[in-house]
Amino acid sequence: MGSADIIPGVSGGTIALITGIYERLVHAISRINFKFVLYLFKGDFKRFKQSLVEEIDFALFIPLLLGIGIAVLTMSKVISFLLVTYPAATFAFFFGLILASAIFVYKHVDELNLKNIVFLIIGFVFAIIFVGLNPIQANHSLPIIFISGAIAICAMILPGISGAFMLLLLNQYEYMINVLNHMQFVEIITFCLGALIGILSFSRFLNYLLNNHKSVTMAFLVGLMIGTLRLPYEKIAFSTESPIVIVVVAVIGFILVFLLERQFEHKPLPGATKHK
């Protein structure tokens, strides 16, 4: 998820779906209400510990956040190099990844009725328009970075919408990559605080949709993912790189999704039934 989240056009939420942790992740985030902080301030350590264990799915968050953090810090340089040196091949890989992921998400749609088709089309049209937007000429002040973090994290948790692409639109992507590479802690902490507030707010709404309107939500996400293919396609279409290499890399990305799906299909994480 960390590697995907720093790539414009690829969503960490897509990776969460492929690996089978998506619904558990959304539910786990939406359950956090910080009551344990209140007990801590009151000095009630027994209730603090009990509330902490009840609210937070440590078996999910500890390995997940470690993986995301390590990937973001290490892969930012790699992704920057690939996007500059082999842009078409890199986006071809993303194209295959997103296309296969859309097929995977479609399996979560109960039936192809009129309602689901309408939401799929809405998602597709929204993504096509969204990807075609021009970047906003925003500055890099701390309030803007905070807001960017809140907006980007909401996109990151949605399959089909890239948080990195949101940062591109907000004119913060290259700046934040540079911030990570140079370990500018004030900007990093500001961005993370914005992301924390954004994800805690949005996850409750998303958890409601998954619990009460799962099929139409998934249909909408399929449309989003197909629509976002516009971004890698535009990067590939006018490239001078070898067409054979581009096709091969796209096929590798496509196949990788199904290999990951098969790998994780029957391997739930520890504590996976905790919220049931």
MODA-V634607 format. One record per residue. N is the residue number from 1. RES is the residue in three letters. PSI is psi in degrees with one decimal (999 if undefined). NEAR is the number of other ideal C-beta (glycine too) atoms within 12 Angstrom. Layout:
BEGIN
n=N res=RES psi=PSI near=NEAR
n=N res=RES psi=PSI near=NEAR
END
This chain:
BEGIN
n=1 res=MET psi=-38.6 near=38
n=2 res=GLY psi=-41.6 near=30
n=3 res=SER psi=-41.1 near=29
n=4 res=ALA psi=-36.9 near=43
n=5 res=ASP psi=-18.8 near=44
n=6 res=ILE psi=7.2 near=40
n=7 res=ILE psi=119.2 near=44
n=8 res=PRO psi=122.4 near=41
n=9 res=GLY psi=-12.7 near=49
n=10 res=VAL psi=135.2 near=46
n=11 res=SER psi=137.8 near=44
n=12 res=GLY psi=-29.8 near=43
n=13 res=GLY psi=-32.6 near=43
n=14 res=THR psi=-44.2 near=46
n=15 res=ILE psi=-38.2 near=39
n=16 res=ALA psi=-38.2 near=39
n=17 res=LEU psi=-46.1 near=42
n=18 res=ILE psi=-41.6 near=37
n=19 res=THR psi=0.6 near=34
n=20 res=GLY psi=17.4 near=25
n=21 res=ILE psi=4.0 near=36
n=22 res=TYR psi=-55.4 near=40
n=23 res=GLU psi=-38.3 near=31
n=24 res=ARG psi=-39.8 near=31
n=25 res=LEU psi=-48.7 near=39
n=26 res=VAL psi=-43.9 near=36
n=27 res=HIS psi=-43.5 near=30
n=28 res=ALA psi=-40.2 near=35
n=29 res=ILE psi=-41.1 near=39
n=30 res=SER psi=-20.7 near=28
n=31 res=ARG psi=-14.9 near=27
n=32 res=ILE psi=118.6 near=29
n=33 res=ASN psi=4.4 near=19
n=34 res=PHE psi=27.3 near=18
n=35 res=LYS psi=-31.2 near=21
n=36 res=PHE psi=-27.7 near=24
n=37 res=VAL psi=-39.9 near=17
n=38 res=LEU psi=-44.4 near=16
n=39 res=TYR psi=-34.3 near=22
n=40 res=LEU psi=-44.6 near=18
n=41 res=PHE psi=-31.6 near=13
n=42 res=LYS psi=-10.8 near=14
n=43 res=GLY psi=12.4 near=10
n=44 res=ASP psi=82.6 near=17
n=45 res=PHE psi=-27.5 near=14
n=46 res=LYS psi=-48.9 near=14
n=47 res=ARG psi=-30.4 near=20
n=48 res=PHE psi=-49.2 near=22
n=49 res=LYS psi=-43.2 near=15
n=50 res=GLN psi=-45.2 near=16
n=51 res=SER psi=-38.8 near=23
n=52 res=LEU psi=-46.0 near=25
n=53 res=VAL psi=-37.5 near=19
n=54 res=GLU psi=-35.8 near=20
n=55 res=GLU psi=-37.4 near=28
n=56 res=ILE psi=126.9 near=29
n=57 res=ASP psi=81.9 near=31
n=58 res=PHE psi=-34.5 near=20
n=59 res=ALA psi=-23.5 near=21
n=60 res=LEU psi=-51.1 near=35
n=61 res=PHE psi=-38.6 near=27
n=62 res=ILE psi=-55.8 near=17
n=63 res=PRO psi=-34.4 near=21
n=64 res=LEU psi=-49.4 near=31
n=65 res=LEU psi=-35.2 near=25
n=66 res=LEU psi=-45.0 near=16
n=67 res=GLY psi=-44.7 near=26
n=68 res=ILE psi=-45.8 near=33
n=69 res=GLY psi=-46.8 near=23
n=70 res=ILE psi=-42.5 near=16
n=71 res=ALA psi=-43.7 near=25
n=72 res=VAL psi=-43.7 near=35
n=73 res=LEU psi=-35.2 near=23
n=74 res=THR psi=-34.5 near=18
n=75 res=MET psi=-15.5 near=29
n=76 res=SER psi=-40.6 near=31
n=77 res=LYS psi=-40.6 near=20
n=78 res=VAL psi=-47.3 near=23
n=79 res=ILE psi=-41.5 near=35
n=80 res=SER psi=-44.0 near=25
n=81 res=PHE psi=-46.0 near=15
n=82 res=LEU psi=-41.0 near=25
n=83 res=LEU psi=-29.4 near=30
n=84 res=VAL psi=-41.3 near=14
n=85 res=THR psi=-43.0 near=13
n=86 res=TYR psi=63.5 near=25
n=87 res=PRO psi=-46.4 near=30
n=88 res=ALA psi=-45.0 near=31
n=89 res=ALA psi=-39.1 near=30
n=90 res=THR psi=-46.2 near=35
n=91 res=PHE psi=-25.5 near=38
n=92 res=ALA psi=-40.7 near=36
n=93 res=PHE psi=-43.4 near=38
n=94 res=PHE psi=-38.3 near=47
n=95 res=PHE psi=-49.7 near=39
n=96 res=GLY psi=-39.3 near=33
n=97 res=LEU psi=-46.4 near=43
n=98 res=ILE psi=-42.1 near=49
n=99 res=LEU psi=-47.4 near=34
n=100 res=ALA psi=-36.1 near=34
n=101 res=SER psi=-37.0 near=44
n=102 res=ALA psi=-40.9 near=38
n=103 res=ILE psi=-40.9 near=24
n=104 res=PHE psi=-45.1 near=36
n=105 res=VAL psi=-33.9 near=38
n=106 res=TYR psi=-28.8 near=30
n=107 res=LYS psi=-19.7 near=24
n=108 res=HIS psi=-3.5 near=28
n=109 res=VAL psi=123.7 near=28
n=110 res=ASP psi=-48.8 near=16
n=111 res=GLU psi=156.5 near=15
n=112 res=LEU psi=67.9 near=19
n=113 res=ASN psi=178.3 near=14
n=114 res=LEU psi=-43.1 near=12
n=115 res=LYS psi=-46.5 near=19
n=116 res=ASN psi=-37.0 near=27
n=117 res=ILE psi=-42.3 near=21
n=118 res=VAL psi=-45.7 near=17
n=119 res=PHE psi=-33.0 near=28
n=120 res=LEU psi=-44.2 near=33
n=121 res=ILE psi=-40.9 near=23
n=122 res=ILE psi=-45.2 near=25
n=123 res=GLY psi=-41.5 near=35
n=124 res=PHE psi=-49.0 near=28
n=125 res=VAL psi=-42.8 near=21
n=126 res=PHE psi=-44.9 near=26
n=127 res=ALA psi=-41.5 near=36
n=128 res=ILE psi=-45.2 near=24
n=129 res=ILE psi=-43.5 near=18
n=130 res=PHE psi=-46.7 near=28
n=131 res=VAL psi=-28.7 near=33
n=132 res=GLY psi=-2.0 near=18
n=133 res=LEU psi=150.1 near=18
n=134 res=ASN psi=144.9 near=12
n=135 res=PRO psi=141.6 near=19
n=136 res=ILE psi=137.0 near=18
n=137 res=GLN psi=71.3 near=11
n=138 res=ALA psi=153.0 near=21
n=139 res=ASN psi=-173.6 near=15
n=140 res=HIS psi=35.2 near=26
n=141 res=SER psi=162.1 near=16
n=142 res=LEU psi=-41.0 near=21
n=143 res=PRO psi=-39.3 near=17
n=144 res=ILE psi=-40.1 near=26
n=145 res=ILE psi=-40.3 near=33
n=146 res=PHE psi=-49.5 near=28
n=147 res=ILE psi=-39.7 near=28
n=148 res=SER psi=-40.8 near=40
n=149 res=GLY psi=-41.9 near=35
n=150 res=ALA psi=-41.3 near=32
n=151 res=ILE psi=-44.8 near=35
n=152 res=ALA psi=-39.7 near=39
n=153 res=ILE psi=-33.9 near=39
n=154 res=CYS psi=-37.3 near=33
n=155 res=ALA psi=-38.2 near=40
n=156 res=MET psi=-33.3 near=44
n=157 res=ILE psi=-10.1 near=48
n=158 res=LEU psi=121.3 near=44
n=159 res=PRO psi=131.0 near=48
n=160 res=GLY psi=-23.8 near=51
n=161 res=ILE psi=122.5 near=42
n=162 res=SER psi=124.1 near=47
n=163 res=GLY psi=-35.7 near=46
n=164 res=ALA psi=-36.7 near=42
n=165 res=PHE psi=-35.7 near=42
n=166 res=MET psi=-40.5 near=38
n=167 res=LEU psi=-34.8 near=41
n=168 res=LEU psi=-45.9 near=32
n=169 res=LEU psi=-32.1 near=28
n=170 res=LEU psi=5.7 near=34
n=171 res=ASN psi=33.6 near=22
n=172 res=GLN psi=-6.4 near=39
n=173 res=TYR psi=-58.1 near=35
n=174 res=GLU psi=-36.7 near=23
n=175 res=TYR psi=-44.8 near=26
n=176 res=MET psi=-33.5 near=37
n=177 res=ILE psi=-42.6 near=32
n=178 res=ASN psi=-37.6 near=18
n=179 res=VAL psi=-43.4 near=30
n=180 res=LEU psi=-44.4 near=33
n=181 res=ASN psi=-30.0 near=23
n=182 res=HIS psi=6.1 near=16
n=183 res=MET psi=55.0 near=14
n=184 res=GLN psi=96.1 near=19
n=185 res=PHE psi=-34.3 near=12
n=186 res=VAL psi=-47.5 near=17
n=187 res=GLU psi=-39.8 near=29
n=188 res=ILE psi=-45.8 near=28
n=189 res=ILE psi=-40.7 near=18
n=190 res=THR psi=-45.3 near=27
n=191 res=PHE psi=-43.9 near=38
n=192 res=CYS psi=-36.8 near=28
n=193 res=LEU psi=-42.9 near=23
n=194 res=GLY psi=-42.0 near=32
n=195 res=ALA psi=-40.5 near=38
n=196 res=LEU psi=-47.5 near=23
n=197 res=ILE psi=-41.4 near=22
n=198 res=GLY psi=-45.5 near=31
n=199 res=ILE psi=-34.3 near=38
n=200 res=LEU psi=-34.7 near=27
n=201 res=SER psi=-49.4 near=22
n=202 res=PHE psi=-31.6 near=29
n=203 res=SER psi=-31.1 near=33
n=204 res=ARG psi=-42.0 near=23
n=205 res=PHE psi=-43.4 near=22
n=206 res=LEU psi=-38.4 near=38
n=207 res=ASN psi=-38.8 near=29
n=208 res=TYR psi=-44.6 near=16
n=209 res=LEU psi=-42.4 near=26
n=210 res=LEU psi=-32.2 near=32
n=211 res=ASN psi=-29.9 near=18
n=212 res=ASN psi=-21.6 near=12
n=213 res=HIS psi=50.9 near=21
n=214 res=LYS psi=-45.2 near=24
n=215 res=SER psi=-48.0 near=27
n=216 res=VAL psi=-32.5 near=29
n=217 res=THR psi=-44.7 near=37
n=218 res=MET psi=-37.5 near=36
n=219 res=ALA psi=-42.0 near=37
n=220 res=PHE psi=-42.4 near=39
n=221 res=LEU psi=-36.3 near=46
n=222 res=VAL psi=-45.6 near=39
n=223 res=GLY psi=-41.7 near=35
n=224 res=LEU psi=-46.7 near=43
n=225 res=MET psi=-40.4 near=46
n=226 res=ILE psi=-40.3 near=35
n=227 res=GLY psi=-36.3 near=34
n=228 res=THR psi=-9.0 near=47
n=229 res=LEU psi=-16.1 near=37
n=230 res=ARG psi=-37.5 near=31
n=231 res=LEU psi=-56.9 near=37
n=232 res=PRO psi=-32.7 near=38
n=233 res=TYR psi=-44.3 near=27
n=234 res=GLU psi=-30.1 near=21
n=235 res=LYS psi=-25.7 near=30
n=236 res=ILE psi=-38.1 near=31
n=237 res=ALA psi=-41.4 near=19
n=238 res=PHE psi=25.1 near=12
n=239 res=SER psi=153.2 near=23
n=240 res=THR psi=2.1 near=13
n=241 res=GLU psi=160.2 near=23
n=242 res=SER psi=124.0 near=15
n=243 res=PRO psi=-35.2 near=16
n=244 res=ILE psi=-45.1 near=13
n=245 res=VAL psi=-42.6 near=20
n=246 res=ILE psi=-44.7 near=31
n=247 res=VAL psi=-44.0 near=21
n=248 res=VAL psi=-44.7 near=18
n=249 res=VAL psi=-38.9 near=31
n=250 res=ALA psi=-41.6 near=33
n=251 res=VAL psi=-40.3 near=21
n=252 res=ILE psi=-45.3 near=23
n=253 res=GLY psi=-40.9 near=35
n=254 res=PHE psi=-48.4 near=28
n=255 res=ILE psi=-35.9 near=20
n=256 res=LEU psi=-38.4 near=28
n=257 res=VAL psi=-44.6 near=37
n=258 res=PHE psi=-30.1 near=23
n=259 res=LEU psi=-42.1 near=18
n=260 res=LEU psi=-42.0 near=27
n=261 res=GLU psi=-45.1 near=26
n=262 res=ARG psi=-38.4 near=16
n=263 res=GLN psi=-39.1 near=14
n=264 res=PHE psi=-3.3 near=22
n=265 res=GLU psi=-42.5 near=15
n=266 res=HIS psi=27.5 near=9
n=267 res=LYS psi=75.4 near=14
n=268 res=PRO psi=149.5 near=18
n=269 res=LEU psi=157.8 near=25
n=270 res=PRO psi=135.7 near=17
n=271 res=GLY psi=15.8 near=22
n=272 res=ALA psi=-21.9 near=23
n=273 res=THR psi=9.4 near=13
n=274 res=LYS psi=-38.3 near=21
n=275 res=HIS psi=0.1 near=24
n=276 res=LYS psi=999 near=11
END
